[in-house]
Amino acid sequence: MTIEDILKLVEKETNLDLRKKTRKREYVYARSVYFKICRDKTLASFREIGDLVERDHSSVVHGMKIFDVLEFIKEERWLQLYKSISREVEFSVLNYLKANHIEEYYKLRYKRIKTKYNFLLTRLRQVDSGWAEKEEFKMEE
């Protein structure tokens, strides 16, 4: 499933045009759901995701942070939207990958996870180096 397909799904479910130049809460939240799903379920870059809704890469990064806030304050409407569209995207992607490039997809996903892991481990070392050196934080190669 492409980022264009994801955009259409989010717009259909919310009845909003995510390209509209507005900072109204419902548009900001809907775009943050779109950004989060695209980053979690595709290999698209921040730039590619943002270009589709006429935003730059830094707006996508900010939108991802907004989604984290939605999770923290438990905005159920938007979290349910994320879950429902994510399931639909996963189903579509898995069906495609079963027939095509599943190994390459998971190699790239592993690389992304490893990068996030290393970033978090570095941050943990900055806070308390003793915790970061514990056996349960070591990643197998």
N, C-alpha and C positions, 0 to 999 in steps of 0.2 A: 504494500500500500504506500502511496506517495504522500508527500506533505500536502499536495494539492487535495488529495482525497480526504486527508485528516481535516484540513481547513473546511471543506464542504460539509463534513459531518458535524463539526463544532458549530458552524453557522446554521445548519439545518436544525440542530437541537436547541439552539438559543434564539433563533430568528433574528440574528444580528449580522451586520456586515462588518467583519473584523478589520477591514481596510479603512473604515470610516475614521477620520481624524477627530477623535474625542477621547477625553480622559474620564468619561462617566464610569462609575464603578462597575456596572455590569459588563461593559466593553473591556475594561482592564482585566477583570477576572476571567472573562471568556478567552481573551488573548493569552492569559497566563496558562490556562488549561491547554490551549493549542500549542504553545511553546513547550510545555512540559511533555505532552504526548509525543511531539515531534522529536525531542531530544532523547526520550526514553525508548522510543519504538522504531526510530529510523537512524540512519547514519548521516543525516543532513547536518550541515554546519549551522552555526548561529546566523551567519550571513544569509544562507539559503532560506532558512526558516523566516527570518525577518523580512527579506525581500518580498516574499509572497503577500505580506500584510503591510507593505510599504513602511517598514521600520528598519533601523540599523541593528547591527549585532549587539550593541550595548543595551538596546531596548529589550532584546530577547533575554539577555543575562538578567536584567532587572525584573522582567516578567517571571523568570524562574524563581527569583527571590520572593516575589509576590505569591507565587503558588505555595512556597514553603510557609508563608504567613497564613494562607488559607488553611493549610493542614494544621497549623498550630492553633488557630482559633476555631477550628472545626466547622468551617463553612460547608455544611452538608450538601447543599444544592450543587456546588462546584466540584466537590470531591466525588459525588455520585456521577456527575457528568464525566469527570476524568476516568473513573473506573469503568463506566459503561463503554465509552469510546475506546479506551485502552484494550478492553476485551475484544472488541470488534476488530481492532487493528492487529492484535496478536494473532487472532484466528486467521485473518487474511494473510499476514506475513508468514505464519507457519505453513500454511497450505502452499504458498509460493516456494518457500525454502525447501520443503520436502522434495519438491520436484527439481530444484535447481542448485543453489550455492550455499547449503547450510553450513559447511565447514568454514568457509570464508566469513560468513556472517558472525559465527561464534568466535572466531579468531579476533575480529575487530571489536566485538563486545567485550571480550576478555581484556584486550588492550586498554579499552576505555575504563573498565573496572579497576585494572591494575594502576592506571594513572590516578584515579580518584583515591585508591587505597594509599598510594605513596604520598599524595598530598595530605591526607588525613593523618597518616603516621608522622609526617614532618610537623604538623600542627600539634599533635599529641606530645612529641618530643620537646617542643617549645614550652608547653605547659608543665609537663612532668616527665622527665626522661626515664625515670624508673618504670612507669607504666608502659611506655612504648617498647621497652626491652623484654617484657614478659613473653613467655612462650606462645600464648594464645593470639598474640598480635603478629606473629611471624607468618609470612605468606609462603606457601609451598611453590616451588618453581615448576 
